[in-house]
């Protein structure tokens, strides 16, 4: 299914394939150091990961949402952590809520800006003259080791409002390497620590707030897109897991003399069901994406019902792919359980994605509420 990506958009077929090969060969390196290496981040910049959604007036490439998602899918097949970090090339969807003068400053010298955010838990901030005085600790700043800009969450002035994000140069932020999770180990999703920093108000924005840039992508629902870019990592992981099992089954001999794995009826059934599950979830996911994008290109606003399907298809994709991975992992036997086997890492990475709040149980509740004509909880749409 990765043949569906147009590699000419990402440095050309030869360069993109070379990048995927390098990522596959260095997965253990990323996991050992708990972050993606700087030269891979530099290659992400070179092929256009971080300028993909930047407006052309700032030197960006203005890719469509589906084009970006398929790129993240392909990189995630090579390594889940690398795909997760690449997914934050969607950052212009957030940064566009900054005042226009601020975004002009951010992209003045280059559109290839790496932004990492740690919004939770939002911290109180003291309002001072034309800005905020900020101190605190924030968790889960994925990709922060390679970032040049960092964002942190601050509590809003009004109760019930969405948090704001304050944007600071990397030099004003301390990174505490606390990331110690079962999966996506190489994302470097460490804590950000700030001690008494001043942030001008024009360098803050409401997370998911109205864009100050007028172009089609910035009318695409930003919270939904932030969900999609993470959910699609499980799609890449699932495709890799399916390919691994198919490629290795012919050579798997049982010590008992039983048939090869690929000749066993139960393994054939599991693989067929997993393939169907992944393909069906992928179709729902990209159908919802393209429907919203087509609406935007006609000059109309996406409906609440369309946005609901973006969120629902993202949760569905994540859990269906994770379940498919778990099922084919089970038929791999003890070899797949070895920590050095790629299936072991894929299982752990996929399980981590299912724990993310964007794909949590509450999203099913919100989707169902909307189907019954009720409002979802704040922050869903």
C-alpha positions as CSV (number, residue, x, y, z in Angstrom):
1,X,0.0,0.0,0.0
2,X,3.0,2.3,0.3
3,X,3.1,2.4,-3.5
4,X,0.2,4.9,-3.1
5,X,2.6,7.6,-1.8
6,X,3.9,10.0,-4.4
7,X,7.6,9.9,-3.6
8,X,8.3,12.7,-6.1
9,X,6.8,15.1,-3.5
10,X,9.4,13.9,-0.9
11,X,12.8,14.3,-2.5
12,X,12.2,11.7,-5.2
13,X,11.9,7.9,-5.1
14,X,15.6,7.2,-4.8
15,X,16.1,9.6,-1.9
16,X,13.0,8.7,0.0
17,X,13.7,5.0,-0.3
18,X,17.2,5.5,0.9
19,X,15.9,7.4,3.9
20,X,13.5,4.6,4.8
21,X,16.3,2.1,4.5
22,X,18.5,4.1,6.8
23,X,15.7,4.4,9.4
24,X,15.1,0.7,9.3
25,X,18.8,0.0,9.8
26,X,19.1,2.4,12.8
27,X,16.0,1.6,14.8
28,X,18.0,0.1,17.7
29,X,20.1,3.3,17.7
30,X,17.0,5.5,18.1
31,X,15.7,3.3,20.9
32,X,19.0,3.2,22.8
33,X,19.4,7.0,22.8
34,X,15.6,7.6,23.1
35,X,15.4,10.1,20.3
36,X,15.7,10.3,16.5
37,X,19.3,11.2,15.5
38,X,20.0,14.7,14.3
39,X,21.1,13.7,10.8
40,X,17.7,12.0,10.2
41,X,15.9,15.2,11.4
42,X,18.1,17.1,8.9
43,X,17.0,14.7,6.1
44,X,13.4,15.2,7.2
45,X,14.0,18.9,6.6
46,X,15.7,18.3,3.3
47,X,12.8,16.2,1.8
48,X,10.2,18.6,3.0
49,X,8.6,17.1,6.1
50,X,8.6,20.3,8.1
51,X,7.7,22.7,5.2
52,X,5.0,20.4,3.8
53,X,2.1,22.4,5.3
54,X,3.8,25.8,5.3
55,X,2.2,28.4,2.9
56,X,4.1,28.9,-0.3
57,X,4.5,32.6,0.5
58,X,6.9,31.6,3.3
59,X,8.7,29.1,1.1
60,X,6.5,26.1,2.0
61,X,5.2,23.3,-0.2
62,X,1.5,23.4,0.7
63,X,0.8,19.7,0.6
64,X,-2.6,18.3,1.0
65,X,-3.6,16.5,4.3
66,X,-3.7,13.1,2.5
67,X,-0.3,13.6,1.0
68,X,1.2,14.4,4.4
69,X,-0.6,11.5,6.1
70,X,0.7,9.0,3.5
71,X,4.3,10.2,4.0
72,X,3.9,9.6,7.8
73,X,2.4,6.2,7.1
74,X,5.5,5.2,5.0
75,X,8.0,6.4,7.5
76,X,6.2,4.7,10.4
77,X,6.5,1.4,8.5
78,X,10.3,1.9,8.7
79,X,10.1,2.8,12.4
80,X,7.2,3.9,14.5
81,X,9.2,6.5,16.5
82,X,10.5,8.1,13.3
83,X,7.0,8.3,11.9
84,X,5.7,9.8,15.1
85,X,8.4,12.5,15.1
86,X,7.9,13.2,11.4
87,X,4.2,13.7,12.1
88,X,4.9,16.9,13.9
89,X,5.7,18.4,10.6
90,X,2.0,19.3,10.9
91,X,2.9,22.1,13.3
92,X,1.9,25.0,11.0
93,X,-1.7,23.9,11.7
94,X,-1.1,25.1,15.3
95,X,1.3,27.9,14.6
96,X,-1.1,29.6,12.2
97,X,-3.2,30.6,15.2
98,X,-0.3,33.0,16.2
99,X,-0.5,36.6,15.0
100,X,0.6,36.9,11.4
101,X,3.6,39.0,12.3
102,X,4.8,36.2,14.6
103,X,4.5,33.5,11.9
104,X,6.3,35.8,9.5
105,X,9.1,36.0,12.0
106,X,9.1,32.2,12.5
107,X,9.4,31.4,8.8
108,X,11.4,34.5,7.8
109,X,14.7,32.6,7.2
110,X,13.4,29.1,6.5
111,X,10.2,27.2,6.3
112,X,11.9,24.1,7.8
113,X,11.2,24.9,11.4
114,X,11.0,22.0,13.9
115,X,8.4,22.7,16.6
116,X,7.8,20.5,19.7
117,X,5.1,21.0,22.2
118,X,4.4,19.9,25.7
119,X,1.0,21.2,26.5
120,X,0.1,19.0,29.5
121,X,-0.4,19.7,32.3
122,X,-1.2,23.4,31.5
123,X,0.4,25.6,34.0
124,X,-0.7,28.9,35.5
125,X,1.1,31.9,34.1
126,X,1.4,35.4,35.5
127,X,0.2,38.2,33.2
128,X,2.7,40.9,33.0
129,X,3.1,43.9,30.7
130,X,2.2,42.7,27.2
131,X,2.9,39.0,27.9
132,X,3.3,36.2,30.4
133,X,5.8,35.1,33.0
134,X,6.1,31.3,32.9
135,X,7.5,28.6,35.0
136,X,6.8,24.9,35.2
137,X,7.2,21.4,33.8
138,X,5.3,19.9,30.9
139,X,5.2,16.3,29.7
140,X,5.3,14.4,26.4
141,X,7.2,16.9,24.2
142,X,7.7,14.5,21.3
143,X,10.7,15.3,19.1
144,X,12.0,18.0,21.4
145,X,15.6,16.9,21.1
146,X,15.6,18.1,17.4
147,X,13.4,21.1,17.8
148,X,14.3,24.8,17.4
149,X,11.0,26.0,18.8
150,X,9.1,24.7,21.8
151,X,5.6,25.2,23.0
152,X,4.1,24.8,26.4
153,X,0.6,24.9,27.7
154,X,-0.7,27.7,30.0
155,X,-4.1,27.8,31.6
156,X,-6.7,30.2,30.0
157,X,-8.0,33.2,31.8
158,X,-11.6,32.0,31.4
159,X,-12.8,28.8,33.0
160,X,-13.7,26.1,30.5
161,X,-11.7,27.7,27.6
162,X,-9.1,25.8,25.7
163,X,-5.4,26.1,26.9
164,X,-3.1,28.5,25.3
165,X,0.4,27.6,24.1
166,X,3.4,29.8,24.6
167,X,6.2,29.5,22.1
168,X,9.8,29.9,23.0
169,X,13.2,29.4,21.4
170,X,14.7,26.0,22.3
171,X,17.5,27.9,24.2
172,X,15.0,29.1,26.8
173,X,13.8,25.5,27.6
174,X,15.5,22.8,29.6
175,X,14.8,19.2,28.5
176,X,14.6,16.6,31.3
177,X,15.0,13.1,29.7
178,X,12.2,11.5,31.6
179,X,10.6,9.5,28.7
180,X,10.5,5.9,29.8
181,X,7.6,4.1,28.1
182,X,7.0,0.7,26.7
183,X,6.6,1.9,23.1
184,X,7.6,4.7,20.8
185,X,10.8,4.8,22.8
186,X,12.8,6.7,20.1
187,X,10.4,9.7,20.1
188,X,12.3,11.5,22.9
189,X,8.9,12.7,24.3
190,X,10.7,14.2,27.4
191,X,9.6,16.8,29.9
192,X,10.1,20.5,29.2
193,X,11.2,22.7,32.1
194,X,11.0,26.4,32.1
195,X,12.2,28.7,34.9
196,X,10.8,32.2,35.0
197,X,10.7,33.0,31.3
198,X,9.0,36.0,29.7
199,X,6.8,35.3,26.7
200,X,5.3,38.2,24.8
201,X,1.5,37.7,24.2
202,X,2.0,37.7,20.4
203,X,4.0,34.5,20.9
204,X,1.0,32.7,22.4
205,X,-2.0,31.1,20.8
206,X,-5.1,29.1,21.6
207,X,-4.5,25.5,20.8
208,X,-6.9,24.7,18.1
209,X,-7.8,28.3,17.7
210,X,-8.7,30.2,14.5
211,X,-6.0,30.4,11.9
212,X,-4.7,33.8,10.9
213,X,-3.5,32.4,7.6
214,X,-6.0,32.2,4.7
215,X,-5.3,29.2,2.5
216,X,-7.1,25.8,2.1
217,X,-5.0,23.8,4.6
218,X,-5.7,26.3,7.4
219,X,-9.4,25.7,7.1
220,X,-8.9,22.0,7.7
221,X,-9.8,21.2,11.4
222,X,-6.5,21.5,13.2
223,X,-7.3,19.3,16.2
224,X,-8.6,16.6,13.9
225,X,-5.4,16.8,11.8
226,X,-3.3,16.6,15.0
227,X,-5.1,13.4,15.8
228,X,-4.8,11.9,12.3
229,X,-1.0,12.4,12.0
230,X,-0.6,10.3,15.2
231,X,-3.2,7.7,14.3
232,X,-1.7,7.0,10.9
233,X,1.5,5.8,12.5
234,X,-0.3,2.6,13.5
235,X,-1.2,2.1,9.8
236,X,2.4,2.1,8.8
237,X,3.2,-0.3,11.7
238,X,0.4,-2.6,10.7
239,X,1.6,-2.7,7.1
240,X,5.1,-3.5,8.2
241,X,3.9,-6.3,10.5
242,X,1.8,-7.9,7.8
243,X,4.8,-7.7,5.3
244,X,7.2,-9.2,7.9
245,X,4.9,-12.2,8.6
246,X,4.3,-12.9,4.9
247,X,8.1,-12.6,4.2
248,X,9.2,-14.9,6.9
249,X,6.5,-17.5,7.0
250,X,8.0,-19.6,4.2
251,X,11.2,-20.2,6.1
252,X,9.7,-20.9,9.5
253,X,10.1,-24.6,10.3
254,X,8.6,-26.1,13.4
255,X,10.8,-28.1,15.7
256,X,8.0,-30.7,15.8
257,X,7.9,-31.2,12.1
258,X,4.6,-29.3,11.7
259,X,3.8,-27.5,8.5
260,X,5.5,-24.2,7.7
261,X,3.7,-21.2,9.3
262,X,2.3,-20.1,5.9
263,X,0.9,-23.5,5.3
264,X,-1.1,-23.6,8.6
265,X,-4.8,-23.0,8.2
266,X,-5.1,-20.9,11.4
267,X,-2.3,-18.6,10.4
268,X,-3.8,-18.1,6.9
269,X,-7.1,-17.2,8.5
270,X,-5.5,-14.7,11.0
271,X,-3.5,-13.1,8.2
272,X,-6.5,-12.7,5.9
273,X,-8.6,-11.2,8.7
274,X,-5.8,-8.8,9.7
275,X,-5.3,-7.7,6.1
276,X,-9.0,-7.0,5.7
277,X,-9.2,-5.1,9.0
278,X,-6.2,-2.9,8.1
279,X,-7.4,-2.2,4.5
280,X,-11.0,-1.4,5.6
281,X,-9.8,1.0,8.4
282,X,-7.5,2.7,6.0
283,X,-10.3,3.2,3.5
284,X,-12.5,4.8,6.1
285,X,-9.7,7.0,7.3
286,X,-8.7,8.4,3.9
287,X,-12.3,8.6,2.6
288,X,-13.1,10.9,5.6
289,X,-9.9,12.9,4.9
290,X,-10.6,13.4,1.2
291,X,-14.3,14.3,1.9
292,X,-13.3,17.2,4.2
293,X,-10.6,18.4,1.9
294,X,-13.0,18.4,-1.1
295,X,-15.4,20.4,0.9
296,X,-12.7,23.0,1.7
297,X,-11.6,23.2,-1.9
298,X,-15.1,24.2,-2.9
299,X,-14.9,27.2,-0.5
300,X,-17.2,25.7,2.1
301,X,-16.6,24.9,5.7
302,X,-16.5,21.2,6.8
303,X,-19.7,20.2,8.7
304,X,-19.7,19.0,12.2
305,X,-20.7,15.6,10.9
306,X,-17.6,15.5,8.6
307,X,-15.3,16.5,11.4
308,X,-16.9,13.8,13.6
309,X,-15.9,11.2,11.0
310,X,-12.4,12.5,11.0
311,X,-12.1,11.9,14.7
312,X,-14.0,8.6,14.6
313,X,-12.0,7.2,11.7
314,X,-8.8,8.1,13.5
315,X,-9.7,6.2,16.6
316,X,-11.0,3.3,14.6
317,X,-7.8,3.2,12.5
318,X,-5.6,3.1,15.6
319,X,-7.5,0.3,17.4
320,X,-8.1,-1.8,14.3
321,X,-4.4,-1.6,13.3
322,X,-3.3,-2.4,16.8
323,X,-5.6,-5.4,17.0
324,X,-4.4,-6.7,13.6
325,X,-0.8,-6.4,14.8
326,X,-1.6,-8.2,18.0
327,X,-3.3,-11.0,16.2
328,X,-0.5,-11.7,13.7
329,X,2.1,-11.3,16.5
330,X,0.3,-14.2,18.3
331,X,0.8,-16.5,15.4
332,X,4.5,-15.6,15.1
333,X,5.3,-17.8,18.1
334,X,8.3,-17.4,20.3
335,X,10.4,-15.9,17.6
336,X,8.2,-12.8,17.4
337,X,8.4,-12.4,21.2
338,X,12.1,-11.9,21.1
339,X,12.9,-8.2,21.9
340,X,15.3,-8.2,18.9
341,X,12.5,-9.2,16.5
342,X,10.9,-6.3,14.7
343,X,7.4,-7.6,15.5
344,X,8.1,-7.1,19.2
345,X,8.9,-3.4,18.7
346,X,5.9,-2.9,16.4
347,X,3.5,-4.4,19.0
348,X,4.9,-2.1,21.7
349,X,4.7,1.0,19.5
350,X,1.1,0.3,18.4
351,X,0.0,-0.3,22.0
352,X,1.5,3.1,23.0
353,X,-0.6,4.9,20.3
354,X,-3.8,3.4,21.7
355,X,-3.1,5.0,25.0
356,X,-3.0,8.5,23.6
357,X,-5.9,10.8,24.7
358,X,-6.8,11.6,21.1
359,X,-7.6,8.0,20.5
360,X,-9.0,7.1,23.9
361,X,-12.4,5.7,24.9
362,X,-13.8,9.2,25.3
363,X,-13.6,9.7,21.5
364,X,-16.0,6.8,20.9
365,X,-18.4,8.5,23.4
366,X,-18.1,11.8,21.7
367,X,-18.7,10.3,18.2
368,X,-21.7,8.4,19.5
369,X,-23.2,11.5,21.2
370,X,-23.0,13.4,17.9
371,X,-24.8,10.5,16.1
372,X,-27.6,11.0,18.5
373,X,-27.7,14.7,17.9
374,X,-25.9,15.7,21.2
375,X,-22.9,18.0,21.5
376,X,-19.5,16.3,22.2
377,X,-17.3,17.4,25.0
378,X,-15.2,20.5,24.5
379,X,-12.0,20.1,22.5
380,X,-13.4,17.2,20.3
381,X,-14.3,19.3,17.3
